[in-house]
C-alpha cells in the first residue's frame, strides 16, 4: 500500500469509530445529522475494499490458498480488514 492508500484506510477506521460511537450514544435521535457523514463513509468503504483487494492481488503469500482465503474473508466478513491491515496491509510488498 502506498501512503495515499494508508491514509484512506486510517480515515476509514476513524469514520467507522466515530459512526459507531455516534449511533451508540444518540440511538438514532439525530439521524438527520448522521446521513451526510454516511454519504462520505460508504463510498470510502467501497474504495477501501477495492484498495485491499488490489493489495492482496499484488502481494506474494507463502501459499496461493492463503491469498484466496483473504479475498473470501474480506468480501464476506468485512471486519477481517482490521486483521489484514496490521498484519499485511501496512507493510511494504516484497518483490521476490
Secondary structure, DSSP 8 states (H G I E B T S, - for coil): --HHHHHHHHHHHHHHHHHHHHHHHHTTTTHHHHHHHHHHHHHHHHHHHHHHHHHHHHS--SSHHHHHHHHHHHHH-GGGHHHHIIIIITS-----
